[in-house]
């Protein structure tokens, strides 16, 4: 009878054969204008209820102002115009996203939900024509029976800094 492989030995065999097991990802789901968006959980710092916005003259159009987050001035972005979503209601919550040293608060409708998704549930942005119309979305994720735009935080921060609409 052959001895059973230990976990490290079985992983070594799989790696030696070049077999990659798809790794599920954790995402934060948010709603904005009734649409569902997903953000890689590694980029989400926190979520808070918005109490007030202080407008700052001369900011890019995407930035609506700043909020005080425990003594830190947090720039706030309203992505609805960039996404072609009507700005008919005020937004109550903020999800703080970060990439490297850059961070921004994104105004959202609803408190997010945390989920695990599998690589099979992801579609590339170029396959759906998203890259031109919504430049900071990297693709789509299938969440139950709905499609969700996957937010590329690095591209989002570049768009916010550049003041793109």
Secondary structure, 3 states (H helix, E strand, C coil): CCCCCCHHHHHHHHHHCCCCCCCCEEEEEEEECCEEEEEEHHHEEEEEECCCCECCCCCCCCEEEEEEECCEEEEEECCHHHHCCCCCCCCCEEEEEEECCEEEEEEECEEEEEEEECHHHEEEHHHCCHHHHCCCEEEEEEECCEEEEEECHHHHHHHHHHCCC
